[in-house]
Amino acid sequence: MSSIEICEEMKEHWEVFLENHERFNEKQVKAAGVRARKAINELKKLASKYRSTCLAESKEIWIKNLYEISYEKRYFQY
């Protein structure tokens, strides 16, 4: 799962949280409070997953760029 996919899933959970948070506070629906807490818990898990995935992706980019730079220096010196 890429960081973009995780971000999209986080957006979905955030929308669920907001909807249920409003229902809980405005209409006093207890089940909405449970759903809001569940959505926040999923956001917490996804945030941790996003952090590790994003870090791995940035390392891949860094290594790829480092390889390209060393390749250019090695084969395209004038």
FENGI-V435921 format. One record per backbone hydrogen bond with DSSP energy under -0.5 kcal/mol. CO is the residue of the C=O (numbers start at 1). NH is the residue of the N-H. Records with the same first field share a line. If there is no record, write none. Layout:
# FENGI-V435921
CO->NH + NH
This chain:
# FENGI-V435921
2->6
3->7
4->8
5->9
6->10
7->11
8->12
9->13
10->14
11->15
12->16
13->17
14->18
15->19
16->20
17->21
18->22
19->23
20->24
21->25
22->26
23->27 + 29
24->28
28->30
29->33
30->34
31->35
32->36
33->37
34->38
35->39
36->40
37->41
38->42
39->43
40->44
41->45
42->46
43->47
44->48
45->49
46->50
47->51
48->52
49->53
50->54
51->55
52->56
53->57
54->58
55->59
56->60
57->61
58->62
59->63
60->64
61->65
62->66
63->67
64->68
65->69
66->70
67->71
68->72
69->73
70->74
71->75
72->76
